[in-house]
Amino acid sequence: MDDRDLYAGLIRLHILHHAVHEPIFGLGIIEELARHGYKLSAGTLYPILHGLERKGYLRSREERVGKRARRIYTATRQGRRALEHGKVKVRELFGELFEDE
């Protein structure tokens, strides 16, 4: 069973969370998400990052690492606000999901 569509919003919030705390890059965030059980390919992650940037939640810049260029993402003010609102919604959902246990 493929439940990835259920987790799409959680993945975006997770990315924003990390981008608020420190600059992130593709492979690094793929590895971080994998530690939490999300298996994303670069082909799945990069469209998410680009979408978050298009919506104004992330800002990116190119950084040189040796001979390679790496795109680094940081959260914008709008991204920080969106994360705060998302945390309220997740907290509310968490409460409902586990209130009967």
C-alpha positions, 0 to 999 in steps of 0.5 A, a space after each residue: 500500500 502506498 500512503 505517500 500522498 497522506 504524508 506529503 504535507 508532513 514532509 513539507 513541514 519537516 523540510 520547513 522545520 529544518 530550513 528554519 533551523 539551518 540551511 539545507 540541501 537536497 541530499 542532506 534533507 533526503 538523508 534526514 527524512 530517511 531517518 524518519 522513515 520517509 524514502 524520497 528520491 531526488 526526483 521527488 524531493 527537488 520538485 517539492 523544494 522548488 514548489 516551496 521556493 515558488 510559494 515563497 517559503 524557501 529561498 535558495 542560493 548556489 554554493 560551491 563545494 569543491 568543484 561542484 555547485 550545491 543549491 542551499 535552501 533557507 526558510 523565508 519569513 513567510 516560511 517561518 510563519 507557515 511553519 508556526 501555523 502548521 505546528 498549530 494544526 499538527 498539534 490539534 490533529 495529534 490531539 484528536 488522533 490520540 485522544 482515545 488511546 
